[in-house]
Amino acid sequence: MFEKKDILFSETLGVCQVAEVTKLAAKNGEQILYYGLRSVSDKKKVSYIPVENHKVLLRPLITREEALELKDNPPEDMDGLQLEEVEYVLSIEETKKKKPAKNK
């Protein structure tokens, strides 16, 4: 299960952050746990996906090594959301490198 503030990949939103994990009522009144996902690239895009039995692919982000491989050798069927993921992962790594080390 993903936790609040986790960054992940959704096949419908691309790179997104878990803004919340909340219970919403179903038609029968039963409470169902949902992820509230917010797109990293467009903060206005929000989607609620059931935690269990969802049909949308949700997965952790690819690794830096996978991103580099996909950047160098993109598959023919690579879509815009996957490209966004590659760029996001590589940009995060660059940001980490540029941050100055904290003195202890």
C-alpha positions in Angstrom: 0.0 0.0 0.0 1.2 3.5 -0.8 1.4 6.1 1.9 0.6 9.8 1.9 3.3 11.9 0.2 4.6 8.9 -1.8 5.5 9.7 -5.4 4.4 7.0 -7.9 3.4 6.3 -11.5 -0.2 6.1 -12.6 -1.0 5.0 -16.1 -3.7 7.8 -16.2 -1.9 10.7 -14.5 1.7 9.9 -15.0 4.0 10.9 -12.1 1.8 11.8 -9.1 1.9 12.1 -5.4 -0.5 10.5 -2.9 -2.1 13.6 -1.5 -4.3 11.6 0.9 -5.6 8.1 1.7 -9.3 8.5 2.6 -12.5 6.6 3.0 -15.3 7.4 0.6 -18.8 5.9 0.7 -19.9 3.5 -2.0 -23.5 3.3 -3.4 -24.3 0.6 -0.8 -23.0 2.9 2.0 -19.9 0.9 2.7 -16.7 2.9 3.3 -14.0 2.2 0.7 -10.4 3.3 1.1 -9.1 5.5 -1.8 -5.9 7.1 -2.8 -6.2 10.8 -3.6 -3.6 11.2 -6.3 -2.3 14.6 -7.5 -0.4 15.0 -10.8 3.2 16.3 -10.2 3.2 18.2 -13.6 -0.4 19.6 -13.3 -1.4 20.2 -9.7 -5.1 20.8 -10.9 -5.3 17.1 -11.9 -6.6 14.9 -9.1 -7.8 11.4 -9.3 -9.3 9.1 -6.7 -8.4 5.4 -7.1 -9.6 2.6 -4.8 -6.7 1.2 -2.7 -7.9 -2.4 -3.4 -9.1 -3.9 -6.7 -8.2 -0.8 -8.8 -8.0 -1.3 -12.6 -5.5 1.5 -13.1 -1.8 0.6 -13.0 -0.2 2.2 -10.0 3.5 1.4 -9.3 6.6 2.9 -7.8 8.7 5.1 -10.0 11.4 3.5 -12.1 15.0 3.6 -10.9 17.6 6.1 -12.2 19.3 3.2 -14.1 16.0 2.3 -15.8 15.4 6.0 -16.6 18.8 6.3 -18.2 18.3 3.1 -20.2 14.9 4.3 -21.4 16.3 7.7 -22.3 19.1 6.2 -24.4 16.9 3.4 -25.9 13.2 4.5 -25.8 10.8 1.7 -27.0 8.6 2.5 -30.0 5.5 2.3 -27.8 6.7 4.7 -25.1 4.0 7.3 -24.4 4.1 10.8 -23.1 3.4 9.8 -19.5 6.3 7.3 -19.5 8.6 10.0 -21.0 7.5 12.3 -18.2 8.4 9.7 -15.7 11.9 9.3 -17.2 12.5 13.0 -17.1 11.1 13.4 -13.6 13.4 10.6 -12.2 16.5 12.1 -13.9 15.6 15.6 -12.7 15.3 14.4 -9.1 18.7 12.8 -9.3 20.1 16.1 -10.7 18.4 18.1 -7.9 20.0 15.8 -5.3 23.4 16.3 -6.7 23.1 20.1 -6.7 22.0 20.4 -3.0 24.9 21.4 -0.8 25.8 18.9 2.0 24.7 19.9 5.4 27.4 20.3 8.0 27.1 18.2 11.1 
